[in-house]
Amino acid sequence: MAEARWLVVGLGNPGPTYAATRHNAGFLVLDLLAERNGARFRSHKGRAQVVEGRVGPAPGVPAVLAKPSGYMNESGGPVASLRDFFKVPVERLVVVHDELDLPFGTIRLKQGGGDGGHNGLRSVSRSLGTPDYLRVRVGIGRPPGRMDPADFVLKPFSMVETRELPFHVDRAADAVEVLLHDGLSAAQNDVHAD
């Protein structure tokens, strides 16, 4: 019997204008997972960039890594399309996203929950018809002063954050690998202990 395949989706906005912004934390993690896999993203008819391969230490777990090609608030359509195309049930769907409600650099994993005002999560939950997918939440912190969160997430990381960012992206990619290999409880025990 074939091994069960996973779908890991990173949320973000396409194009160079948004590449270094806080809202693209999910894309950064997916880029690193693809790099670890020695693979390059290619266009898929499901309106996303995808990599098919194995994730984690050899022999790895079969997975599709995906970055929706549209804007954040339209992420749901491509995610639902990929789920259907690759026939992946919601319990093997992982969404990696930026999280305002966690301090910068904090990584947390959970299953289900609300969208916390995150337009990408709202779109994904609506298109899937359920919020019960797995989530790897990459903390970006709260905006300073009275800055609108919508403006904050579209700003680049600060100089200090930019220096620390590769370490946090690496930890988030590790978290995805542990989640796929060992399940949610084991991954939470491993990651949340940090």
Order of alpha helices (4+ residues) and beta strands (2+ residues): beta-alpha-beta-beta-beta-alpha-beta-beta-alpha-beta-alpha-alpha-alpha
